[in-house]
Amino acid sequence: MNSAPASVFIIEAHPIMRDALCAVITKEPDLKLVEQDKKSVESELMTIPTQPDAILLPFVPDIILLALGNPGRDELEALTILRKSLPDTPILALTTNEVPGQEQAALDAGAQVVLTKTAGRAELLRALRDVAELRTGQKT
């Protein structure tokens, strides 16, 4: 069955890592990168205290790729708020290292999958496709 590509929204404050993630996603026909101005995304995450119960995006992506360790509010709090704001949108969380308990804490906060940034391209793409299936209920 041929369906529309799954839209992926990246929240990553580090430009090199963000560019690398974007490069991987844009090469895949079944995934589509959706973006808004990077500064507005970063400021949105940093202004969460003024909007305690919601993160308002101008669109609803199929998948959120959230890098843990971004500046601003505690990333697990941000993840919890994203989950409340977009309850049907799967979230894949990336972490910079393997901190004991961090993976389970991210899962408890609402992520469907947690990967380290040391994961390979194939592992990241498989995880994105797996969480896309959660949204659509279809195999990709």
SULKA-V678681 format. One record per pair of residues at least 24 apart in sequence whose C-alpha atoms are under 10 Angstrom apart, sorted by the first residue. I is the first residue (numbers start at 1). J is the second residue. D is the distance in Angstrom with one decimal. If there is no record, write none. Layout:
i,j,d
I,J,D
I,J,D
//
This chain:
i,j,d
1,138,9.0
1,139,9.0
1,140,8.8
2,30,9.2
2,140,9.0
3,30,8.2
3,136,9.9
3,138,9.5
3,140,8.8
4,29,9.3
4,30,7.2
4,31,8.5
4,32,9.0
5,29,6.8
5,30,4.3
5,31,4.7
5,32,5.7
5,33,9.3
5,62,9.2
5,132,9.4
5,140,9.4
6,30,6.2
6,31,4.8
6,32,5.8
6,33,8.4
6,34,9.7
6,61,8.0
6,62,5.7
6,63,7.3
6,128,9.0
6,129,8.3
6,131,9.8
6,132,6.4
6,133,9.3
6,135,9.1
6,136,9.0
6,140,9.4
7,31,6.0
7,32,4.6
7,33,5.7
7,34,6.0
7,35,9.6
7,60,8.8
7,61,5.4
7,62,5.0
7,63,6.2
7,64,8.6
7,132,8.8
8,32,6.0
8,33,5.0
8,34,5.8
8,35,8.5
8,60,9.7
8,61,6.0
8,62,6.1
8,63,4.8
8,64,5.8
8,65,6.8
8,90,10.0
8,91,9.8
8,128,8.4
8,132,9.1
9,33,6.3
9,34,5.3
9,35,6.3
9,36,8.9
9,59,9.7
9,60,8.9
9,61,6.0
9,62,7.9
9,63,6.2
9,64,4.9
9,65,6.0
9,66,8.3
9,91,9.6
10,34,7.9
10,35,7.5
10,36,9.7
10,38,9.5
10,41,9.3
10,61,9.7
10,63,8.6
10,64,6.1
10,65,4.7
10,66,6.1
10,67,7.9
10,92,9.7
11,35,9.4
11,38,8.5
11,41,7.1
11,42,7.7
11,45,8.9
11,64,7.5
11,65,6.1
11,66,4.9
11,67,6.1
11,68,9.0
11,70,8.4
11,93,9.6
11,94,9.9
12,38,8.8
12,41,9.0
12,42,8.1
12,65,8.1
12,66,6.5
12,67,5.2
12,68,8.1
12,69,8.9
12,70,6.7
12,71,9.6
12,94,9.3
13,38,8.1
13,39,8.9
13,41,8.9
13,42,6.6
13,66,9.8
13,67,7.9
13,68,9.6
13,69,8.8
13,70,5.8
13,71,7.4
14,67,9.2
14,69,9.8
14,70,7.9
14,71,9.7
17,67,9.4
17,117,8.9
18,67,9.2
20,121,10.0
21,65,9.3
21,121,9.1
21,124,9.2
24,121,7.2
24,122,9.6
24,124,9.0
24,125,8.2
25,121,9.6
25,124,9.6
25,125,7.9
25,128,9.4
28,125,8.7
30,129,8.5
30,132,9.9
30,140,7.7
31,62,9.7
31,63,9.7
31,125,9.1
31,128,8.5
31,129,8.3
31,132,9.1
31,140,9.9
32,61,9.7
32,62,9.5
32,63,10.0
33,61,9.2
33,63,9.8
34,59,9.0
34,60,9.6
34,61,7.3
34,62,9.6
34,63,9.8
34,64,9.9
35,59,9.6
35,61,9.6
42,70,8.6
42,71,8.3
42,72,8.4
43,71,9.8
43,72,8.6
44,72,9.5
45,70,8.8
45,71,8.4
45,72,6.5
45,73,7.0
45,74,9.7
45,75,9.1
45,78,7.1
45,82,9.8
46,70,9.3
46,71,7.2
46,72,4.5
46,73,6.0
46,74,9.5
46,78,9.3
47,72,7.8
47,73,8.0
48,72,8.4
48,73,6.9
48,74,9.9
48,77,9.3
48,78,7.5
48,81,8.6
49,73,7.6
49,78,9.9
51,81,9.6
52,77,9.7
52,78,9.6
52,81,7.7
53,78,9.8
53,80,9.2
53,81,6.1
53,82,8.9
53,84,7.5
53,85,7.4
54,78,9.4
54,80,9.6
54,81,5.9
54,82,7.0
54,83,9.2
54,84,7.1
54,85,5.2
54,86,8.8
55,79,10.0
55,81,6.7
55,82,6.2
55,83,9.4
55,84,8.7
55,85,5.9
55,86,8.5
56,82,8.9
56,85,7.3
56,86,9.0
57,82,9.9
57,85,9.2
57,86,9.4
60,86,7.7
60,88,9.6
60,89,7.8
61,86,9.2
61,88,10.0
61,89,7.1
61,90,9.1
62,88,8.7
62,89,5.9
62,90,7.1
62,91,9.1
62,131,8.9
62,132,6.8
62,133,9.8
62,134,9.6
62,135,6.7
62,136,8.6
63,88,9.5
63,89,5.8
63,90,5.2
63,91,5.9
63,92,7.4
63,128,7.6
63,129,9.5
63,131,7.1
63,132,6.5
63,134,9.5
63,135,8.0
64,89,7.0
64,90,6.4
64,91,4.8
64,92,6.2
64,93,8.2
64,111,9.3
64,128,9.3
64,131,9.5
64,132,10.0
65,90,8.8
65,91,6.0
65,92,4.9
65,93,5.9
65,94,7.4
65,111,9.5
65,113,9.8
65,114,9.8
65,128,8.4
66,91,7.0
66,92,6.2
66,93,4.8
66,94,6.1
66,95,8.8
66,111,9.0
66,114,9.5
67,92,8.5
67,93,5.7
67,94,4.6
67,95,6.0
67,96,8.1
67,114,9.6
67,115,9.5
67,116,9.3
67,117,8.6
68,93,6.5
68,94,5.7
68,95,5.0
68,96,7.3
68,97,9.7
68,102,9.7
68,106,8.9
68,114,9.6
68,116,9.5
68,117,9.8
69,94,8.8
69,95,6.9
69,96,7.3
69,97,9.8
70,95,9.7
75,106,8.7
75,109,9.6
76,102,9.2
76,105,7.4
76,106,6.2
76,107,9.4
76,108,9.0
76,109,6.1
76,110,8.8
76,111,9.5
77,106,9.5
77,109,7.5
77,110,10.0
78,109,8.9
79,106,7.5
79,107,9.4
79,108,9.6
79,109,6.0
79,110,6.4
79,111,7.2
80,106,8.7
80,107,9.9
80,108,8.7
80,109,4.9
80,110,6.0
80,111,8.6
81,109,8.7
81,110,9.0
82,109,9.3
82,110,8.2
82,111,9.5
83,109,7.7
83,110,5.6
83,111,7.9
84,109,9.9
84,110,8.7
88,134,8.9
88,135,7.0
89,131,9.0
89,132,9.0
89,134,8.6
89,135,6.6
90,128,9.3
90,130,9.7
90,131,5.9
90,132,7.3
90,133,9.2
90,134,6.9
90,135,6.6
91,128,9.2
91,131,7.5
91,132,9.6
92,124,9.4
92,127,7.7
92,128,7.3
92,130,9.9
92,131,7.4
93,117,9.6
94,118,9.3
94,119,9.2
94,124,9.5
95,119,9.9
//
